[in-house]
């Protein structure tokens, strides 16, 4: 069998944890932060775990993750 190719876009945006969950950057944090509350900015630091229903799709793009 040939090697499977990883989707380049997914490779740049997602990582898998040791247990196989998908870790991603927080949404809604790229621009326009002046109109967001301090609480929202504070809670959106770092990364988050993706919902399992969405993670199933992303795992197909990262075959050797």
Buried (B, 14 or more C-beta within 10 A) or exposed (E): EEEEEEBEEBEEEBBBEEEEEBBBEBEEEEEEEEEEEEEEEEEBEEEBEBEEEEBEEBBEBBEEB
